[in-house]
Amino acid sequence: MEVQQRIMSMVSWVAQVPPTQICLTTNFKSDLDLDEIDVMSLILQLERWFNVVLTKEEVERIETVKDVSDCIARYATKFAA
């Protein structure tokens, strides 16, 4: 499973929505109604899952599934397809 698919699966689980409602353009706040704490919790879980640490600047720019996927993929090359 590639990084994007793993992230979409985790987002689906955290947001408690069906995986079919998650795509790369899904916005954490406007589409999933996640608040800042939920988003930060999700990012921390993803960092642990992929064994990476994102910079503060990277985290501040994350708004969509693609944003977080791109950040993690840069560090977690061993998970990339």
N, CA and C of each residue as an Amber inpcrd file, in Angstrom:
protein
   243
   0.8630000  -1.1920000   0.0000000   0.0000000   0.0000000   0.0000000
   0.8980000   1.2400000   0.0000000   0.5910000   2.1810000  -0.8500000
   1.4290000   3.3650000  -0.9340000   1.0770000   4.3780000   0.1570000
   1.9250000   5.3760000   0.3250000   1.7790000   6.3680000   1.3840000
   0.4030000   7.0260000   1.3440000  -0.0370000   7.4710000   0.1780000
  -1.3180000   8.1770000   0.0850000  -2.4760000   7.3030000   0.5420000
  -2.4690000   6.0380000   0.1570000  -3.5410000   5.1400000   0.5560000
  -3.5310000   4.8920000   2.0600000  -2.3630000   4.7490000   2.6330000
  -2.2530000   4.5550000   4.0850000  -2.7770000   5.7930000   4.8250000
  -2.4170000   6.9540000   4.3270000  -2.8590000   8.1970000   4.9650000
  -4.3650000   8.3510000   4.8390000  -4.9180000   8.0630000   3.6730000
  -6.3650000   8.1750000   3.4980000  -7.1000000   7.2050000   4.4190000
  -6.5340000   6.0430000   4.6210000  -7.1280000   5.0730000   5.5380000
  -7.1220000   5.6000000   6.9680000  -6.0070000   6.1710000   7.3790000
  -5.8990000   6.7320000   8.7370000  -6.8500000   7.9110000   8.9100000
  -6.9410000   8.7840000   7.9160000  -7.8420000   9.9330000   7.9810000
  -9.2880000   9.4560000   8.1080000  -9.6400000   8.4480000   7.3470000
 -10.9800000   7.8830000   7.4100000 -11.2920000   7.3850000   8.8150000
 -10.3460000   6.6900000   9.4000000 -10.5240000   6.1400000  10.7500000
 -10.6450000   7.2580000  11.7830000  -9.7560000   8.2420000  11.7340000
  -9.7690000   9.3320000  12.7170000 -11.0260000  10.1910000  12.5790000
 -11.4090000  10.4950000  11.3370000 -12.5760000  11.3520000  11.0970000
 -13.8920000  10.5760000  11.1990000 -13.7860000   9.2660000  11.3070000
 -14.9560000   8.3910000  11.4070000 -15.9090000   8.5830000  10.2280000
 -15.3220000   8.5560000   9.0370000 -16.0950000   8.6260000   7.7970000
 -15.6600000   7.4640000   6.9060000 -16.5270000   7.0320000   6.0130000
 -16.1520000   5.9390000   5.1070000 -14.9520000   6.3280000   4.2310000
 -14.1060000   5.3600000   3.9420000 -12.9380000   5.6320000   3.0980000
 -13.3050000   6.2190000   1.7390000 -14.4890000   5.9200000   1.2500000
 -14.9090000   6.4450000  -0.0510000 -15.1160000   7.9580000  -0.0250000
 -15.2030000   8.5490000   1.1660000 -15.3780000   9.9950000   1.2850000
 -14.0470000  10.7370000   1.3950000 -12.9550000  10.0020000   1.3600000
 -11.6290000  10.6020000   1.5010000 -10.9100000  10.5360000   0.1630000
 -10.4030000  11.6810000  -0.2810000  -9.5730000  11.7270000  -1.4860000
  -8.4340000  12.7130000  -1.2220000  -7.5580000  12.8830000  -2.1700000
  -6.3970000  13.7510000  -1.9620000  -6.7810000  15.2030000  -1.7180000
  -7.8840000  15.6480000  -2.2830000  -8.2870000  17.0500000  -2.1180000
  -9.1460000  17.2850000  -0.8730000  -9.3970000  16.2380000  -0.0990000
 -10.2050000  16.3820000   1.1100000  -9.5190000  17.3360000   2.0790000
 -10.2510000  18.3730000   2.4810000  -9.7450000  19.3680000   3.4230000
 -10.1550000  18.9390000   4.8280000  -9.1890000  18.9290000   5.7360000
  -9.4570000  18.4510000   7.0900000 -10.5180000  19.2780000   7.8080000
 -10.4630000  20.5720000   7.6420000 -11.3900000  21.4440000   8.3800000
 -12.7270000  21.5990000   7.6730000 -12.7190000  21.9750000   6.4080000
 -13.9910000  22.2720000   5.7370000 -14.7390000  21.0190000   5.2930000
 -14.0380000  19.9780000   4.8700000 -14.7140000  18.7730000   4.4020000
 -15.0180000  17.7760000   5.5210000 -14.1020000  17.6760000   6.4810000
 -14.2630000  16.6800000   7.5470000 -14.6600000  17.2900000   8.8850000
 -14.6870000  18.6190000   8.9410000 -15.0770000  19.3200000  10.1660000
 -14.1920000  18.9580000  11.3610000 -12.8960000  18.7610000  11.0930000
 -11.9490000  18.4960000  12.1720000 -11.4500000  19.8260000  12.7190000
 -11.3290000  19.9180000  14.0300000 -10.7870000  21.1450000  14.6150000
  -9.2590000  21.0370000  14.6910000  -8.6310000  22.1020000  15.1650000
  -7.1580000  22.1500000  15.2240000  -6.5800000  20.9730000  16.0150000
  -7.2120000  20.6320000  17.1210000  -6.7170000  19.5440000  17.9670000
  -6.8140000  18.2070000  17.2360000  -7.9370000  17.9850000  16.5500000
  -8.0960000  16.7520000  15.7760000  -7.0380000  16.6410000  14.6840000
  -6.7890000  17.7380000  13.9930000  -5.7920000  17.7350000  12.9160000
  -4.4050000  17.4590000  13.4880000  -4.0690000  18.1180000  14.5800000
  -2.7490000  17.8980000  15.1960000  -2.6130000  16.4560000  15.6810000
  -3.6670000  15.9210000  16.2550000  -3.6520000  14.5370000  16.7140000
  -3.4340000  13.5840000  15.5420000  -4.1150000  13.8500000  14.4440000
  -3.9510000  13.0350000  13.2480000  -2.5120000  13.1060000  12.7360000
  -1.9620000  14.2930000  12.6780000  -0.5870000  14.4650000  12.1950000
   0.3970000  13.7290000  13.0960000   0.2030000  13.8290000  14.4080000
   1.0790000  13.1160000  15.3420000   0.9880000  11.6040000  15.1440000
  -0.2220000  11.1070000  14.9380000  -0.3950000   9.6720000  14.6950000
   0.2970000   9.2590000  13.4040000   0.1750000  10.0660000  12.3710000
   0.8300000   9.7600000  11.1050000   2.3520000   9.7960000  11.2490000
   2.8550000  10.7720000  12.0040000   4.3050000  10.8350000  12.2320000
   4.7900000   9.5580000  12.9220000   4.0450000   9.1030000  13.9190000
   4.4280000   7.8790000  14.6200000   4.3360000   6.6660000  13.6950000
   3.2530000   6.5990000  12.9240000   3.0240000   5.4600000  12.0490000
   4.1270000   5.3250000  10.9990000   4.5480000   6.4730000  10.4450000
   5.5710000   6.4510000   9.4040000   6.9740000   6.7170000   9.9370000
   7.0790000   6.9200000  11.2540000   8.3720000   7.1570000  11.8880000
   9.1040000   8.3440000  11.2600000   8.3900000   9.4700000  11.1750000
   8.9500000  10.7120000  10.6420000   8.6070000  11.8530000  11.5960000
   9.3110000  12.9590000  11.4460000   9.0100000  14.1700000  12.2150000
   8.9150000  15.3190000  11.2220000   7.7400000  15.9330000  11.1640000
   7.5350000  17.0740000  10.2780000   7.9410000  18.3580000  10.9920000
   8.4060000  19.3220000  10.2360000   8.7780000  20.6030000  10.8250000
   7.5170000  21.3980000  11.1670000   7.6660000  22.3690000  12.0240000
   6.5420000  23.2360000  12.3890000   5.9710000  23.9210000  11.1460000
   6.8430000  24.3600000  10.2600000   6.4130000  25.0420000   9.0450000
   5.5940000  24.1100000   8.1510000   6.0350000  22.8630000   8.0390000
   5.2860000  21.8960000   7.2360000   3.8990000  21.6590000   7.8200000
   3.8490000  21.4720000   9.1170000   2.5710000  21.2130000   9.7950000
   1.6150000  22.3870000   9.6050000   2.1250000  23.6010000   9.6830000
   1.2730000  24.7880000   9.5430000   0.6710000  24.9070000   8.1440000
   1.3220000  24.3270000   7.1430000   0.8270000  24.4110000   5.7610000
  -0.1520000  23.2910000   5.4060000  -0.3170000  22.3250000   6.2710000
  -1.1640000  21.1740000   5.9690000  -2.6380000  21.5380000   6.0870000
  -3.3560000  21.3680000   4.9790000  -4.7960000  21.6010000   4.9480000
  -5.5600000  20.4270000   4.3560000  -4.9050000  19.6760000   3.4750000
  -5.5800000  18.5820000   2.7740000  -4.8220000  17.2660000   2.9570000
  -5.4640000  16.1980000   2.5370000  -4.8210000  14.8910000   2.5720000
  -3.5610000  14.9030000   1.7110000  -3.6070000  15.5440000   0.5610000
  -2.4350000  15.6230000  -0.3150000  -1.2850000  16.3660000   0.3570000
  -1.5970000  17.4380000   1.0850000  -0.5510000  18.1980000   1.7840000
   0.2160000  17.2970000   2.7460000  -0.5050000  16.5780000   3.5780000
   0.1620000  15.7260000   4.5690000   0.8460000  14.5490000   3.8820000
   0.2390000  14.0380000   2.8420000   0.8360000  12.9330000   2.0990000
   2.1730000  13.3460000   1.4740000   2.2080000  14.5190000   0.8700000
   3.4450000  15.0120000   0.2630000   4.5490000  15.1920000   1.3050000
   4.1910000  15.7450000   2.4550000   5.1830000  15.9540000   3.5220000
   5.7510000  14.6250000   4.0070000   4.8860000  13.6950000   4.2750000
   5.3380000  12.4040000   4.7980000   6.1140000  11.6310000   3.7380000
   5.6750000  11.6900000   2.5070000   6.3650000  10.9700000   1.4370000
   7.8100000  11.4360000   1.2610000   8.0760000  12.7040000   1.5340000
   9.4430000  13.2160000   1.4230000  10.3810000  12.5070000   2.4040000
   9.8470000  12.1500000   3.5740000  10.6900000  11.5240000   4.5980000
  10.5850000  10.0140000   4.5990000   9.4180000   9.5110000   4.2510000
   9.1590000   8.0760000   4.3540000   9.2830000   7.3990000   2.9970000
  10.3990000   7.5700000   2.3490000  10.5710000   7.0370000   1.0020000
  10.4530000   5.5190000   0.9800000  10.7520000   4.8460000   2.0750000
  10.6570000   3.4040000   2.0750000   9.2170000   2.9150000   1.9740000
   8.2400000   3.8170000   2.2450000   6.8390000   3.4370000   2.1500000
   6.2570000   3.7850000   0.7950000   6.9700000   4.5690000   0.0030000
   6.4390000   5.0050000  -1.2910000   6.3700000   3.8200000  -2.2550000
   5.3590000   3.8870000  -3.0980000   5.1940000   2.7920000  -4.0640000
   6.0660000   3.0360000  -5.2790000
